[in-house]
C-alpha cells in the first residue's frame, strides 16, 4: 500500500485533473441541469463505475495495449465519440417529438446510470491516465504493485465522486432555475443534446495524444 505522503501527493495531482471540466463533467452537468440533481448524482455513480473498469484494465495490463496500439486507441475514441453523438441525437429527438407544449419525459435512473458507465468506459483518456500518470506514484521496490494501483485507483474514485458530485449539485441548482419556465425547461434538453453532439465531434476530431 502507498505510504501517506505518496497518497497525499497523488490526491493533490488527481484533484487538479478532476477539477478541470472534461466530457464526463459536462455530461454530468448537462444531465443534472436537464433532469435534476438526482439524475446528475446517478450520472456520477455511472461515470465512476466506468472508472472502476479502467482501474481493473490497468491492473490487468489492458490499458498498455490500448495506449501502445494506435488502431485500438482510435477505435475506442471513435466509439466514445459515436456514443456521445447518439446521446445528443436522442436528446434532440425527445425534445422535438414532444413539441413546444409538452414536457420532456425524464429518463429512468437505470438508463442514466448505464449511459454514464458506457461513456466513461469508451473514454480512452481515462485509460491513458491510469497507464501514464498513476504508475508514477507506484513504488516498484516496495512490491505489491497491484495493491498499490488498486489503492490509488480507489483514492481517485473517491475524489472523483466528491468533485463530480459538486458539479452535479451545481448543475441541479442551475436546472431548477431553468425548469421554473416550461420554455427554459425545453431549452435545457436542447442544450444538453447540443453539448453531447459537440463533445462527440470534438472527441472524434481530437488527436492521438489527447
N, C-alpha and C positions, 0 to 999 in steps of 0.2 A: 504494500500500500504506500502511496506517495507520502512524504513527510509533510507536516503542516505548512512549512514555508513554500514548498512546491505547489500545494493546493491553493495557498493564498495568491501566489504569483499567477497561477493558471486562472483562478477566478477573476482576477483583475483584467487579464488579457481577454478572457471569454466575454466578460461584461462589455468591454469596448466593442467587440464584434456583434454581440447580441443587440446592443442599443442602436446600431446603425440599421435603419429600415431596409429590408430586402423583400423578396417575393412573399415569404411566409408572413412577415409582419403586415405587409399591405393586404394580403388575403384576409388576415385576422381582422384588421381594422375595417375593411370593406364589408365582411360578413357581419361584424358586430354592429356597424352603422346601419346596415340594411335590415337586420333582424333582431337586434338587441344584444345585451351583454351576455346572456346565457348562450346564445349562438356563438358569440365570439370566444367565450371560455371553452365551449365544446371544440371549436376550431383549434384552440391552443392545445388541448389534450390530443387531438388527432395529429397535429404537427409534430408533437414530441414523441408520440408512438412511432411516427416515421423516423424520428431521430434515433430511437432505440434500435430500429432496423439497421441504420447506418453504423451504429456502435457495434452491433453484432457482426456486421460485414467487415468492419475494420479489424475486429479481433480475429476473425477467420481469414483475413488477408484478401478478401474480395475487393476491397477498395483499391488495393495496389494494382489489381488487374484493370480496374476501371480507369485509373489515372494513367497507367502505362499505355493503354490502348487508345489511340485517337479515335478509332472507329466505335469502340464501346462507349467512350465519353460522349461522342456526338450523338449516338443512338439514344442514350439516356436523356441527354439535353433536349433533343427534339421531341422525345416522348413527353417530357415535362412541359415543354412549350405547347405541344398539341393539347395536353390536358387543361392547361390554363385557358387556351383559346376555347376549348369545349365548355368550360365553366362560364366564360364570358358570353358565348352564344346562347347558352341555356338561360342565363340571367336576362339577357335582352329579349329572348323569345317569350319568357314568362311575363315580362313587362308588357310587350306589345300584344300578346294574346289576350290579356285581360282588359285591355283598353284603358281609356283615360278615367273611367268612372269606377273601376274595380280596384280592390286592394290586392297587392301581390301576395300570393299564397306562400306562407312560410315553409321552408324545407324542414324535414324532420331532423332531430338531433343525430340520428344514426347516419343520415346522408351527409350532414355537415362534418361529422367526425371522420367518415370514410374519405371525403374529399381532402381533408387536412392530411390524413395518413398518406394517401396516394401522392398528393402534391409534394410532400417532403421526401418521400422515397424516390421520386423521379427528379430530385434536385441534386445534380452531380456535384454542385459546390459544397454540399454538406459532406459528401464522401471525400472530397479533396481536403476539407478542413480536418477531418479526423485522420487522414493519412499524413498531411504535410505539417499540421500545426500541433496536434495533440502529442505525437511522439517526441517532440522537443522537451516535454516535461516528464518523459519516462526515463527512469534510471536503469539502464540495462544491467549494470553491475549488481544492482540490488536484487535482481531476479524477479520472478512472478510478474512478468510484463503483462500478461493477460489481466491479472488482478488490478494492476496499475491503470491499464487502459479502461477497464470497466469502471473503476473508481472515478477517473477523470471524466468519463462519459456521463456518469451519474451526476457529478457536480455540474456539468454543462447543462444537462436536462433540468436540474433543479433551478439553476439560474434562469434558464430559458422560460420555465413555467412562470417565474416571477415577472421577468421583463415583458414577456408576451402577454401575460395576464394584465399588466398595467395598460398595454396598448389596447387590449380587448375592452377594458373598462372605459378607456378614453373614447374608443370608437362607439361604445354603447351610449355614452353621455352625448356624443355628437348626434347619434342616430335618434335618441329620444327627443332632441330638439327638432330634428327634421320631421319626425313622424307626427308631430302636432299638426302638420299641414298635409292633407292627402296628396297634394301635388308634389310636395317635397319628398314624401314617402316613396312615390313612384320614381322620382328622380334619383333617390338613393340607390334603388335597384339598378337603374340605368347606369349610374356612376360605377357601381360595383362591377357590372358587366364590362364597362369600358376599361376599368382597372385591370381585370383579368386578361382582356384582349391585349392591352398594352404590354403587360408583363409577359404574356406568351410570345408576342412578336419580338420584344427586347431579348428574351431568353434565346429564341431561335437565331437571332442575328448576332448574339454575343460571341466573342472569340474563344478560342480553345483555352486560353489562360484565365478566363473569367471564373 
